[in-house]
């Protein structure tokens, strides 16, 4: 009878003995011999057991008792060990999954996430000592003259004060025309009716997630992705599912498996200068994603934040699947940090949901900022600033290529950031900490990883964030010498 139970329930011998002992009330048998990777000692303190278990799991992850990549015991075995129902374990695991601490995948079990201890915020740190910034991708602050000139012209107009009223959260006819013109330079087809303005790219992501998805939904991403997406998904209870790569691009087979097995509702991509790897997505991969999105009816969130770094527009997934794709075009990273404005190009069926989310979350654009950005675009000054940023990036990349010539540094010469691949023997997080102690801020691959994917040992270098080319050179030399000595 016991053998049949083992075969039917796929239990280990030890767990079967435990179950048999319980059924016979054999109190002399100890549970300590069970080969479990985690044996929690729960004190409920009048809390529901599943909450206490979830809190203990979170504590053991944060204090280092459970390291990233640890495979947790099967829920059934853990339930036997703790003498509770399997549903109790499932509820506790669900809480920790929503927090991004663990991730369950078919065929791999439940694993402690590699980014479980990562700070999702990439805001520059305040320090008591000089710090060369190459972590956060902060645009250089030399673009204010162009904007000031436009504002001075606006001040001369008699109805300038109206721009400081509530206005409408939708753009006017001519502002939409300016947006359509701007989007053509990013390779994204659009119409005036398909555009919804938002207060920056990050807020656009939050609006799309909150408007089109609900807590508990799953979205596919690259195994390494933009931390702003991770923080937004975490806040809204949306789970990110890493899609396996082949030759640095999403695998069609893996994407289809995620649709079938994980029931993903959407996918987030940065096709141009992917953050953090700098990869430029191939035409073939864009067409594949568009085809799968149409076949499986999933939403594509295409972030075009770095698209203006291209001298000439490249194709977009939105070109191939306009009815499935929400395209985000933002100005602050490439044009000017003060222009916190983004355009969401959305299929009409999603427009009201996204507009309502922007309104309810109070992240609609101000009339003044929308007018200012529209005039910058219409006058050609926005594209001029984007061109200047490309030229700056090329100067910075010349310095990077010279100083780090002995290392594997990925990225085009027009990119504002680079991806430094470290030797397998070096731990990226350790290098980040050592560099910071030497006065240089860089970000390790752990900050960008999703779920149970063990990240490659690498460092992202925000090469245009330094206050000067001299500071960039100094920081790169410090980093180079650190790598040589480590």
DRENDO-1510 file (C-alpha; in Angstrom, 1 decimal, always signed):
<recs>
REC; n; res; u; v; w
REC; 1; UNK; +0.0; +0.0; +0.0 .
REC; 2; UNK; +2.8; +2.4; +0.8 .
REC; 3; UNK; +4.6; +1.7; -2.5 .
REC; 4; UNK; +1.4; +2.4; -4.4 .
REC; 5; UNK; +1.1; +5.7; -2.5 .
REC; 6; UNK; +4.7; +6.6; -3.4 .
REC; 7; UNK; +4.1; +6.0; -7.1 .
REC; 8; UNK; +0.8; +7.8; -7.2 .
REC; 9; UNK; +2.0; +10.9; -5.4 .
REC; 10; UNK; +5.6; +11.0; -6.5 .
REC; 11; UNK; +6.9; +11.3; -2.9 .
REC; 12; UNK; +10.4; +10.7; -1.6 .
REC; 13; UNK; +10.9; +7.7; +0.7 .
REC; 14; UNK; +11.5; +10.0; +3.7 .
REC; 15; UNK; +8.3; +11.9; +3.2 .
REC; 16; UNK; +6.3; +8.7; +2.8 .
REC; 17; UNK; +7.7; +7.4; +6.1 .
REC; 18; UNK; +6.8; +10.7; +7.7 .
REC; 19; UNK; +3.2; +10.5; +6.4 .
REC; 20; UNK; +3.0; +6.8; +7.5 .
REC; 21; UNK; +4.3; +7.7; +11.0 .
REC; 22; UNK; +1.7; +10.4; +11.3 .
REC; 23; UNK; -1.1; +8.2; +10.3 .
REC; 24; UNK; +0.0; +5.6; +12.9 .
REC; 25; UNK; +0.8; +8.3; +15.5 .
REC; 26; UNK; +4.4; +7.1; +15.9 .
REC; 27; UNK; +5.7; +10.1; +17.8 .
REC; 28; UNK; +9.2; +8.6; +18.1 .
REC; 29; UNK; +10.0; +9.3; +14.5 .
REC; 30; UNK; +11.7; +12.7; +14.0 .
REC; 31; UNK; +11.2; +15.0; +11.1 .
REC; 32; UNK; +14.7; +16.5; +11.3 .
REC; 33; UNK; +16.2; +13.9; +9.0 .
REC; 34; UNK; +14.1; +15.1; +6.0 .
REC; 35; UNK; +16.5; +16.3; +3.2 .
REC; 36; UNK; +14.8; +19.7; +2.9 .
REC; 37; UNK; +16.7; +22.8; +1.7 .
REC; 38; UNK; +14.6; +24.9; +4.1 .
REC; 39; UNK; +13.3; +23.9; +7.5 .
REC; 40; UNK; +11.4; +26.8; +9.0 .
REC; 41; UNK; +10.8; +27.2; +12.7 .
REC; 42; UNK; +7.5; +29.0; +12.8 .
REC; 43; UNK; +6.2; +31.0; +15.8 .
REC; 44; UNK; +2.8; +32.3; +14.7 .
REC; 45; UNK; +2.2; +34.9; +17.4 .
REC; 46; UNK; -1.5; +34.7; +16.8 .
REC; 47; UNK; -1.1; +35.3; +13.1 .
REC; 48; UNK; -2.5; +33.0; +10.4 .
REC; 49; UNK; +0.1; +30.3; +9.8 .
REC; 50; UNK; +0.5; +31.1; +6.2 .
REC; 51; UNK; +1.4; +34.7; +7.0 .
REC; 52; UNK; +3.9; +33.7; +9.6 .
REC; 53; UNK; +5.4; +31.2; +7.2 .
REC; 54; UNK; +5.7; +33.9; +4.5 .
REC; 55; UNK; +7.3; +36.3; +6.9 .
REC; 56; UNK; +9.8; +33.7; +8.0 .
REC; 57; UNK; +10.7; +32.9; +4.4 .
REC; 58; UNK; +11.2; +36.6; +3.7 .
REC; 59; UNK; +13.4; +36.9; +6.8 .
REC; 60; UNK; +15.5; +33.9; +5.9 .
REC; 61; UNK; +16.1; +35.3; +2.4 .
REC; 62; UNK; +17.0; +38.8; +3.6 .
REC; 63; UNK; +19.4; +37.5; +6.3 .
REC; 64; UNK; +21.2; +35.3; +3.9 .
REC; 65; UNK; +20.1; +31.9; +5.3 .
REC; 66; UNK; +18.5; +31.2; +1.9 .
REC; 67; UNK; +20.7; +32.4; -0.9 .
REC; 68; UNK; +19.6; +33.4; -4.4 .
REC; 69; UNK; +19.2; +30.3; -6.6 .
REC; 70; UNK; +18.2; +28.0; -3.7 .
REC; 71; UNK; +15.6; +25.5; -4.7 .
REC; 72; UNK; +12.9; +25.4; -2.0 .
REC; 73; UNK; +11.3; +22.1; -0.9 .
REC; 74; UNK; +8.3; +20.9; -2.8 .
REC; 75; UNK; +5.2; +22.3; -1.3 .
REC; 76; UNK; +3.8; +18.8; -0.5 .
REC; 77; UNK; +7.0; +17.8; +1.4 .
REC; 78; UNK; +7.1; +21.1; +3.3 .
REC; 79; UNK; +3.5; +20.7; +4.2 .
REC; 80; UNK; +4.3; +17.2; +5.7 .
REC; 81; UNK; +7.2; +18.6; +7.6 .
REC; 82; UNK; +5.2; +21.4; +9.1 .
REC; 83; UNK; +2.0; +19.3; +9.6 .
REC; 84; UNK; -0.2; +21.7; +7.6 .
REC; 85; UNK; -2.3; +21.5; +4.4 .
REC; 86; UNK; -0.5; +22.1; +1.1 .
REC; 87; UNK; -2.9; +25.0; +0.5 .
REC; 88; UNK; -1.3; +26.8; +3.5 .
REC; 89; UNK; +2.2; +26.5; +1.9 .
REC; 90; UNK; +0.8; +27.7; -1.5 .
REC; 91; UNK; -0.7; +30.8; +0.1 .
REC; 92; UNK; +2.6; +31.6; +1.8 .
REC; 93; UNK; +4.6; +31.1; -1.4 .
REC; 94; UNK; +2.1; +33.2; -3.3 .
REC; 95; UNK; +2.7; +36.2; -0.9 .
REC; 96; UNK; +6.5; +35.9; -1.4 .
REC; 97; UNK; +6.1; +35.4; -5.2 .
REC; 98; UNK; +4.2; +38.7; -5.4 .
REC; 99; UNK; +7.0; +40.4; -3.5 .
REC; 100; UNK; +9.5; +39.1; -6.0 .
REC; 101; UNK; +11.4; +37.0; -3.4 .
REC; 102; UNK; +10.7; +33.6; -5.0 .
REC; 103; UNK; +9.7; +32.4; -8.4 .
REC; 104; UNK; +8.1; +29.1; -9.4 .
REC; 105; UNK; +8.6; +27.7; -12.9 .
REC; 106; UNK; +7.4; +24.5; -14.4 .
REC; 107; UNK; +10.0; +21.8; -14.3 .
REC; 108; UNK; +12.3; +23.8; -11.9 .
REC; 109; UNK; +10.2; +24.1; -8.8 .
REC; 110; UNK; +10.3; +27.2; -6.6 .
REC; 111; UNK; +13.5; +29.1; -6.4 .
REC; 112; UNK; +14.8; +32.0; -4.4 .
REC; 113; UNK; +15.0; +34.9; -7.0 .
REC; 114; UNK; +18.4; +36.2; -7.9 .
REC; 115; UNK; +17.1; +39.8; -7.5 .
REC; 116; UNK; +15.4; +39.1; -4.2 .
REC; 117; UNK; +17.9; +41.3; -2.3 .
REC; 118; UNK; +18.4; +43.9; -5.0 .
REC; 119; UNK; +17.5; +47.5; -4.5 .
REC; 120; UNK; +15.2; +48.3; -7.4 .
REC; 121; UNK; +15.8; +52.0; -7.1 .
REC; 122; UNK; +18.6; +53.4; -9.3 .
REC; 123; UNK; +18.4; +56.9; -7.9 .
REC; 124; UNK; +21.9; +58.3; -7.3 .
REC; 125; UNK; +23.1; +57.9; -3.7 .
REC; 126; UNK; +23.8; +60.9; -1.5 .
REC; 127; UNK; +27.4; +60.6; -0.1 .
REC; 128; UNK; +29.7; +62.6; +2.1 .
REC; 129; UNK; +32.5; +62.1; -0.4 .
REC; 130; UNK; +33.0; +62.9; -4.2 .
REC; 131; UNK; +31.3; +60.2; -6.3 .
REC; 132; UNK; +31.8; +59.7; -10.0 .
REC; 133; UNK; +28.4; +58.8; -11.3 .
REC; 134; UNK; +28.3; +55.9; -13.8 .
REC; 135; UNK; +25.4; +54.1; -12.3 .
REC; 136; UNK; +22.2; +56.0; -12.9 .
REC; 137; UNK; +21.7; +57.1; -16.5 .
REC; 138; UNK; +21.3; +60.8; -15.7 .
REC; 139; UNK; +21.4; +63.0; -18.9 .
REC; 140; UNK; +24.1; +65.7; -18.8 .
REC; 141; UNK; +22.8; +69.2; -17.8 .
REC; 142; UNK; +24.0; +71.2; -20.7 .
REC; 143; UNK; +20.7; +71.4; -22.7 .
REC; 144; UNK; +18.9; +74.2; -20.8 .
REC; 145; UNK; +19.7; +77.0; -23.3 .
REC; 146; UNK; +17.5; +75.6; -26.0 .
REC; 147; UNK; +14.6; +75.2; -23.6 .
REC; 148; UNK; +15.1; +78.6; -22.1 .
REC; 149; UNK; +14.9; +80.2; -25.5 .
REC; 150; UNK; +11.5; +78.6; -26.2 .
REC; 151; UNK; +10.2; +79.5; -22.8 .
REC; 152; UNK; +11.2; +83.2; -23.3 .
REC; 153; UNK; +9.2; +83.2; -26.6 .
REC; 154; UNK; +6.2; +81.7; -24.8 .
REC; 155; UNK; +6.4; +84.4; -22.1 .
REC; 156; UNK; +5.8; +87.1; -24.7 .
REC; 157; UNK; +2.4; +85.7; -25.6 .
REC; 158; UNK; -0.7; +87.2; -23.9 .
REC; 159; UNK; -2.4; +83.9; -23.1 .
REC; 160; UNK; +0.8; +82.3; -21.5 .
REC; 161; UNK; -0.9; +82.2; -18.1 .
REC; 162; UNK; -3.5; +79.8; -19.3 .
REC; 163; UNK; -0.9; +77.1; -19.4 .
REC; 164; UNK; -0.9; +77.0; -15.6 .
REC; 165; UNK; -4.5; +76.0; -15.3 .
REC; 166; UNK; -5.8; +72.4; -15.1 .
REC; 167; UNK; -6.5; +72.3; -18.8 .
REC; 168; UNK; -7.2; +69.0; -20.4 .
REC; 169; UNK; -5.2; +65.8; -19.9 .
REC; 170; UNK; -5.4; +65.1; -23.6 .
REC; 171; UNK; -3.2; +66.9; -26.2 .
REC; 172; UNK; -4.7; +69.5; -28.5 .
REC; 173; UNK; -4.9; +68.9; -32.3 .
REC; 174; UNK; -1.6; +70.6; -33.1 .
REC; 175; UNK; +0.2; +69.1; -30.2 .
REC; 176; UNK; -0.8; +65.6; -31.5 .
REC; 177; UNK; +0.5; +66.6; -34.9 .
REC; 178; UNK; +3.8; +67.5; -33.3 .
REC; 179; UNK; +3.8; +64.1; -31.5 .
REC; 180; UNK; +3.2; +62.2; -34.8 .
REC; 181; UNK; +6.1; +64.1; -36.4 .
REC; 182; UNK; +8.3; +63.2; -33.4 .
REC; 183; UNK; +7.4; +59.5; -33.5 .
REC; 184; UNK; +8.3; +59.1; -37.2 .
REC; 185; UNK; +11.9; +59.8; -36.2 .
REC; 186; UNK; +11.6; +56.8; -33.9 .
REC; 187; UNK; +10.2; +54.5; -36.5 .
REC; 188; UNK; +6.8; +54.2; -34.9 .
REC; 189; UNK; +3.7; +54.7; -37.0 .
REC; 190; UNK; +1.0; +56.7; -35.2 .
REC; 191; UNK; -2.1; +58.8; -35.8 .
REC; 192; UNK; -3.4; +61.7; -33.8 .
REC; 193; UNK; -6.1; +59.5; -32.3 .
REC; 194; UNK; -3.7; +56.8; -31.1 .
REC; 195; UNK; -1.5; +59.1; -28.9 .
REC; 196; UNK; -1.9; +59.6; -25.2 .
REC; 197; UNK; +0.6; +61.9; -23.4 .
REC; 198; UNK; +2.0; +60.9; -19.9 .
REC; 199; UNK; +4.3; +62.5; -17.4 .
REC; 200; UNK; +7.5; +60.6; -18.4 .
REC; 201; UNK; +8.4; +57.1; -19.5 .
REC; 202; UNK; +8.3; +55.5; -16.1 .
REC; 203; UNK; +4.8; +56.9; -15.4 .
REC; 204; UNK; +3.7; +55.6; -18.9 .
REC; 205; UNK; +4.8; +52.1; -17.9 .
REC; 206; UNK; +2.9; +52.3; -14.6 .
REC; 207; UNK; -0.2; +53.6; -16.5 .
REC; 208; UNK; -0.1; +50.7; -19.0 .
REC; 209; UNK; +0.4; +48.1; -16.3 .
REC; 210; UNK; -2.3; +49.4; -14.1 .
REC; 211; UNK; -4.8; +50.1; -16.9 .
REC; 212; UNK; -4.4; +46.9; -18.9 .
REC; 213; UNK; -3.3; +44.3; -16.3 .
REC; 214; UNK; -4.4; +43.3; -12.8 .
REC; 215; UNK; -2.6; +42.0; -9.7 .
REC; 216; UNK; -1.5; +38.4; -10.3 .
REC; 217; UNK; -1.1; +38.7; -14.1 .
REC; 218; UNK; +2.2; +37.7; -15.6 .
REC; 219; UNK; +4.3; +39.6; -18.2 .
REC; 220; UNK; +7.3; +38.3; -20.1 .
REC; 221; UNK; +10.6; +40.1; -20.2 .
REC; 222; UNK; +14.2; +39.7; -21.1 .
REC; 223; UNK; +16.1; +37.8; -18.4 .
REC; 224; UNK; +17.9; +41.1; -17.7 .
REC; 225; UNK; +15.6; +44.2; -17.9 .
REC; 226; UNK; +15.0; +47.8; -16.9 .
REC; 227; UNK; +14.6; +48.0; -13.0 .
REC; 228; UNK; +11.9; +50.6; -13.4 .
REC; 229; UNK; +9.7; +47.9; -14.9 .
REC; 230; UNK; +10.6; +45.6; -12.0 .
REC; 231; UNK; +9.6; +48.2; -9.4 .
REC; 232; UNK; +6.3; +49.1; -11.1 .
REC; 233; UNK; +5.4; +45.4; -11.5 .
REC; 234; UNK; +6.3; +44.8; -7.9 .
REC; 235; UNK; +4.1; +47.7; -6.7 .
REC; 236; UNK; +1.1; +46.5; -8.7 .
REC; 237; UNK; +1.5; +42.8; -7.9 .
REC; 238; UNK; +2.4; +41.8; -11.5 .
REC; 239; UNK; +4.8; +38.9; -11.9 .
REC; 240; UNK; +7.6; +39.1; -14.4 .
REC; 241; UNK; +8.6; +36.0; -16.3 .
REC; 242; UNK; +12.0; +35.9; -18.0 .
REC; 243; UNK; +11.9; +34.6; -21.5 .
REC; 244; UNK; +14.9; +32.5; -22.4 .
REC; 245; UNK; +17.4; +33.9; -24.9 .
REC; 246; UNK; +19.2; +32.3; -27.8 .
REC; 247; UNK; +22.1; +34.4; -29.2 .
REC; 248; UNK; +21.1; +37.3; -27.1 .
REC; 249; UNK; +17.5; +37.5; -28.3 .
REC; 250; UNK; +14.2; +36.1; -27.2 .
REC; 251; UNK; +13.6; +32.5; -28.3 .
REC; 252; UNK; +10.4; +32.0; -30.2 .
REC; 253; UNK; +10.0; +28.6; -28.5 .
REC; 254; UNK; +10.5; +30.1; -25.1 .
REC; 255; UNK; +8.0; +32.9; -25.7 .
REC; 256; UNK; +5.4; +30.4; -26.9 .
REC; 257; UNK; +6.0; +28.2; -23.9 .
REC; 258; UNK; +5.6; +31.2; -21.6 .
REC; 259; UNK; +2.2; +31.9; -23.3 .
REC; 260; UNK; +1.1; +28.3; -22.9 .
REC; 261; UNK; +2.6; +27.3; -19.5 .
REC; 262; UNK; +2.8; +30.7; -17.7 .
REC; 263; UNK; -0.2; +32.2; -19.3 .
REC; 264; UNK; +1.5; +35.6; -19.7 .
REC; 265; UNK; -0.8; +38.4; -20.7 .
REC; 266; UNK; +1.9; +40.7; -22.2 .
REC; 267; UNK; +5.6; +41.2; -22.9 .
REC; 268; UNK; +7.9; +44.2; -22.2 .
REC; 269; UNK; +10.8; +44.9; -24.6 .
REC; 270; UNK; +13.4; +47.6; -25.3 .
REC; 271; UNK; +14.4; +46.8; -28.9 .
REC; 272; UNK; +16.8; +49.7; -29.3 .
REC; 273; UNK; +19.9; +49.7; -27.0 .
REC; 274; UNK; +18.3; +47.3; -24.6 .
REC; 275; UNK; +18.8; +48.2; -20.9 .
REC; 276; UNK; +21.2; +47.0; -19.6 .
REC; 277; UNK; +22.8; +44.9; -22.4 .
REC; 278; UNK; +22.8; +47.6; -25.1 .
REC; 279; UNK; +21.6; +45.0; -27.6 .
REC; 280; UNK; +19.9; +46.1; -30.8 .
REC; 281; UNK; +17.1; +43.7; -31.6 .
REC; 282; UNK; +17.2; +42.1; -35.1 .
REC; 283; UNK; +14.5; +42.6; -37.7 .
REC; 284; UNK; +13.8; +38.9; -37.5 .
REC; 285; UNK; +13.2; +39.0; -33.7 .
REC; 286; UNK; +10.9; +42.0; -34.0 .
REC; 287; UNK; +8.8; +40.2; -36.6 .
REC; 288; UNK; +8.7; +37.0; -34.5 .
REC; 289; UNK; +7.4; +38.9; -31.4 .
REC; 290; UNK; +4.8; +40.6; -33.5 .
REC; 291; UNK; +3.6; +37.3; -35.0 .
REC; 292; UNK; +3.4; +35.5; -31.6 .
REC; 293; UNK; +1.6; +38.5; -30.1 .
REC; 294; UNK; -1.0; +38.4; -32.8 .
REC; 295; UNK; -1.4; +34.7; -32.6 .
REC; 296; UNK; -1.6; +34.5; -28.8 .
REC; 297; UNK; -3.4; +37.9; -28.3 .
REC; 298; UNK; -0.9; +39.3; -25.9 .
REC; 299; UNK; +0.0; +43.0; -25.3 .
REC; 300; UNK; +3.4; +44.2; -26.4 .
REC; 301; UNK; +4.9; +47.0; -24.3 .
REC; 302; UNK; +7.6; +48.4; -26.6 .
REC; 303; UNK; +9.8; +51.0; -24.8 .
REC; 304; UNK; +11.5; +53.2; -27.3 .
REC; 305; UNK; +13.4; +55.2; -24.7 .
REC; 306; UNK; +16.7; +55.0; -26.6 .
REC; 307; UNK; +15.4; +54.9; -30.2 .
REC; 308; UNK; +16.6; +58.5; -31.0 .
REC; 309; UNK; +20.2; +57.3; -30.5 .
REC; 310; UNK; +19.9; +55.8; -33.9 .
REC; 311; UNK; +21.0; +58.2; -36.7 .
REC; 312; UNK; +18.2; +56.9; -38.9 .
REC; 313; UNK; +14.9; +55.3; -37.7 .
REC; 314; UNK; +14.8; +51.5; -37.4 .
REC; 315; UNK; +11.7; +49.3; -37.6 .
REC; 316; UNK; +9.5; +48.8; -34.5 .
REC; 317; UNK; +7.4; +45.9; -33.4 .
REC; 318; UNK; +4.5; +48.4; -33.5 .
REC; 319; UNK; +5.0; +48.5; -37.3 .
REC; 320; UNK; +4.3; +44.8; -37.6 .
REC; 321; UNK; +1.6; +44.4; -34.8 .
REC; 322; UNK; +0.0; +47.9; -34.3 .
REC; 323; UNK; -3.2; +46.3; -32.7 .
REC; 324; UNK; -1.1; +44.5; -30.1 .
REC; 325; UNK; +1.5; +47.1; -29.2 .
REC; 326; UNK; +1.7; +50.0; -26.8 .
REC; 327; UNK; +4.7; +52.0; -27.8 .
REC; 328; UNK; +6.4; +54.5; -25.4 .
REC; 329; UNK; +8.4; +57.4; -26.7 .
REC; 330; UNK; +9.9; +59.6; -24.0 .
REC; 331; UNK; +12.0; +62.8; -24.1 .
REC; 332; UNK; +13.8; +63.1; -20.8 .
REC; 333; UNK; +16.7; +60.6; -21.4 .
REC; 334; UNK; +17.6; +61.6; -24.9 .
REC; 335; UNK; +16.3; +65.2; -25.3 .
REC; 336; UNK; +16.4; +66.9; -21.9 .
REC; 337; UNK; +16.0; +65.7; -18.3 .
REC; 338; UNK; +13.5; +68.5; -17.5 .
REC; 339; UNK; +11.1; +67.4; -20.3 .
REC; 340; UNK; +9.3; +64.7; -18.2 .
REC; 341; UNK; +7.0; +63.8; -21.0 .
REC; 342; UNK; +6.2; +60.6; -22.9 .
REC; 343; UNK; +3.8; +59.7; -25.7 .
REC; 344; UNK; +2.0; +56.4; -25.5 .
REC; 345; UNK; +1.0; +55.1; -28.9 .
REC; 346; UNK; -1.9; +52.7; -28.2 .
REC; 347; UNK; -4.4; +50.6; -30.1 .
REC; 348; UNK; -7.8; +52.3; -29.8 .
REC; 349; UNK; -9.2; +49.4; -27.8 .
REC; 350; UNK; -6.7; +50.2; -25.0 .
REC; 351; UNK; -6.8; +54.0; -25.1 .
REC; 352; UNK; -9.6; +54.6; -22.6 .
REC; 353; UNK; -8.2; +52.2; -20.1 .
REC; 354; UNK; -4.7; +53.8; -20.3 .
REC; 355; UNK; -6.2; +57.4; -20.2 .
REC; 356; UNK; -8.3; +56.5; -17.1 .
REC; 357; UNK; -5.2; +55.0; -15.4 .
REC; 358; UNK; -3.2; +58.2; -16.0 .
REC; 359; UNK; -6.1; +60.3; -14.6 .
REC; 360; UNK; -6.7; +58.0; -11.5 .
REC; 361; UNK; -3.0; +57.8; -10.7 .
REC; 362; UNK; -2.7; +61.6; -11.1 .
REC; 363; UNK; +0.2; +61.2; -13.6 .
REC; 364; UNK; -1.2; +63.2; -16.5 .
REC; 365; UNK; +1.0; +65.8; -18.1 .
REC; 366; UNK; +0.7; +69.5; -17.2 .
REC; 367; UNK; -0.5; +71.8; -19.9 .
REC; 368; UNK; +2.7; +73.9; -19.7 .
REC; 369; UNK; +5.0; +71.0; -20.1 .
REC; 370; UNK; +3.0; +69.5; -22.9 .
REC; 371; UNK; +3.0; +72.9; -24.8 .
REC; 372; UNK; +6.8; +73.4; -24.1 .
REC; 373; UNK; +7.6; +69.9; -25.4 .
REC; 374; UNK; +5.4; +70.3; -28.5 .
REC; 375; UNK; +7.1; +73.5; -29.4 .
REC; 376; UNK; +10.5; +72.0; -28.9 .
REC; 377; UNK; +9.5; +69.2; -31.4 .
REC; 378; UNK; +7.8; +71.5; -33.9 .
REC; 379; UNK; +10.8; +73.9; -34.0 .
REC; 380; UNK; +13.3; +71.0; -34.5 .
REC; 381; UNK; +15.1; +71.8; -31.3 .
REC; 382; UNK; +14.2; +68.4; -29.7 .
REC; 383; UNK; +15.9; +66.5; -32.6 .
REC; 384; UNK; +18.9; +68.9; -32.4 .
REC; 385; UNK; +19.4; +68.1; -28.7 .
REC; 386; UNK; +19.1; +64.4; -29.5 .
REC; 387; UNK; +21.8; +64.8; -32.1 .
REC; 388; UNK; +24.0; +66.5; -29.6 .
REC; 389; UNK; +23.5; +63.7; -27.2 .
REC; 390; UNK; +24.6; +61.2; -29.8 .
REC; 391; UNK; +27.8; +63.3; -30.4 .
REC; 392; UNK; +28.5; +63.3; -26.7 .
REC; 393; UNK; +28.0; +59.6; -26.5 .
REC; 394; UNK; +30.5; +59.1; -29.2 .
REC; 395; UNK; +33.1; +61.2; -27.4 .
REC; 396; UNK; +32.5; +59.2; -24.2 .
REC; 397; UNK; +32.7; +55.9; -26.1 .
REC; 398; UNK; +36.1; +56.9; -27.5 .
REC; 399; UNK; +37.4; +57.2; -23.9 .
REC; 400; UNK; +35.7; +53.9; -22.9 .
REC; 401; UNK; +37.2; +52.0; -25.8 .
REC; 402; UNK; +40.7; +53.4; -25.0 .
REC; 403; UNK; +40.8; +52.8; -21.3 .
REC; 404; UNK; +38.9; +49.5; -21.2 .
REC; 405; UNK; +40.6; +48.1; -24.4 .
REC; 406; UNK; +41.6; +44.9; -22.5 .
REC; 407; UNK; +38.0; +44.0; -21.5 .
REC; 408; UNK; +34.8; +42.8; -23.2 .
REC; 409; UNK; +32.7; +45.9; -23.4 .
REC; 410; UNK; +29.5; +45.6; -25.3 .
REC; 411; UNK; +27.6; +48.4; -27.0 .
REC; 412; UNK; +27.5; +50.7; -30.0 .
REC; 413; UNK; +29.6; +54.0; -30.1 .
REC; 414; UNK; +26.3; +55.9; -30.1 .
REC; 415; UNK; +25.1; +54.3; -26.9 .
REC; 416; UNK; +24.9; +56.4; -23.7 .
REC; 417; UNK; +25.8; +53.3; -21.6 .
REC; 418; UNK; +27.9; +50.2; -22.0 .
REC; 419; UNK; +27.8; +46.6; -20.8 .
REC; 420; UNK; +31.1; +45.4; -19.3 .
REC; 421; UNK; +31.3; +41.6; -19.2 .
REC; 422; UNK; +33.5; +40.4; -16.3 .
REC; 423; UNK; +35.5; +37.3; -16.0 .
REC; 424; UNK; +33.5; +34.4; -14.6 .
REC; 425; UNK; +35.7; +34.4; -11.5 .
REC; 426; UNK; +34.7; +37.9; -10.5 .
REC; 427; UNK; +31.4; +38.7; -8.7 .
REC; 428; UNK; +29.7; +41.7; -10.2 .
REC; 429; UNK; +28.1; +42.8; -7.0 .
REC; 430; UNK; +31.4; +42.7; -5.2 .
REC; 431; UNK; +32.9; +44.9; -8.0 .
REC; 432; UNK; +30.1; +47.4; -7.6 .
REC; 433; UNK; +30.7; +47.6; -3.8 .
REC; 434; UNK; +34.5; +48.0; -4.2 .
REC; 435; UNK; +34.1; +50.6; -6.9 .
REC; 436; UNK; +31.7; +52.6; -4.8 .
REC; 437; UNK; +34.2; +52.6; -1.9 .
REC; 438; UNK; +36.8; +54.0; -4.4 .
REC; 439; UNK; +34.4; +56.8; -5.4 .
REC; 440; UNK; +32.8; +55.3; -8.5 .
REC; 441; UNK; +29.2; +54.3; -8.8 .
REC; 442; UNK; +28.4; +51.5; -11.3 .
REC; 443; UNK; +25.6; +48.9; -11.3 .
REC; 444; UNK; +26.0; +45.2; -11.3 .
REC; 445; UNK; +23.9; +42.7; -13.3 .
REC; 446; UNK; +22.0; +41.6; -10.2 .
REC; 447; UNK; +20.0; +44.8; -10.3 .
REC; 448; UNK; +18.6; +43.9; -13.7 .
REC; 449; UNK; +18.0; +40.2; -13.4 .
REC; 450; UNK; +14.4; +38.8; -13.4 .
REC; 451; UNK; +13.3; +35.8; -11.3 .
REC; 452; UNK; +15.3; +32.6; -11.1 .
REC; 453; UNK; +17.7; +33.5; -14.0 .
REC; 454; UNK; +21.3; +33.5; -12.7 .
REC; 455; UNK; +22.8; +36.7; -14.2 .
REC; 456; UNK; +26.0; +36.9; -16.1 .
REC; 457; UNK; +28.7; +38.6; -14.2 .
REC; 458; UNK; +28.6; +42.1; -15.7 .
REC; 459; UNK; +28.5; +45.8; -15.0 .
REC; 460; UNK; +26.4; +48.6; -16.6 .
REC; 461; UNK; +28.4; +51.8; -17.2 .
REC; 462; UNK; +26.3; +55.0; -17.7 .
REC; 463; UNK; +29.0; +56.7; -19.6 .
REC; 464; UNK; +27.3; +60.1; -20.2 .
REC; 465; UNK; +26.2; +60.5; -16.5 .
REC; 466; UNK; +29.6; +61.9; -15.3 .
REC; 467; UNK; +29.8; +65.6; -14.8 .
REC; 468; UNK; +32.6; +65.9; -17.3 .
REC; 469; UNK; +34.7; +63.9; -19.7 .
REC; 470; UNK; +37.6; +64.3; -17.3 .
REC; 471; UNK; +35.6; +62.7; -14.5 .
REC; 472; UNK; +34.5; +59.9; -16.8 .
REC; 473; UNK; +38.2; +59.2; -17.7 .
REC; 474; UNK; +39.1; +59.2; -14.0 .
REC; 475; UNK; +36.3; +56.9; -13.1 .
REC; 476; UNK; +37.1; +54.4; -15.8 .
REC; 477; UNK; +40.8; +54.3; -14.8 .
REC; 478; UNK; +39.8; +53.6; -11.2 .
REC; 479; UNK; +37.5; +50.8; -12.4 .
REC; 480; UNK; +40.2; +49.4; -14.8 .
REC; 481; UNK; +42.8; +49.3; -12.0 .
REC; 482; UNK; +40.3; +47.6; -9.7 .
REC; 483; UNK; +39.6; +44.9; -12.2 .
REC; 484; UNK; +43.3; +44.3; -12.8 .
REC; 485; UNK; +44.0; +44.0; -9.1 .
REC; 486; UNK; +41.0; +41.8; -8.3 .
</recs>
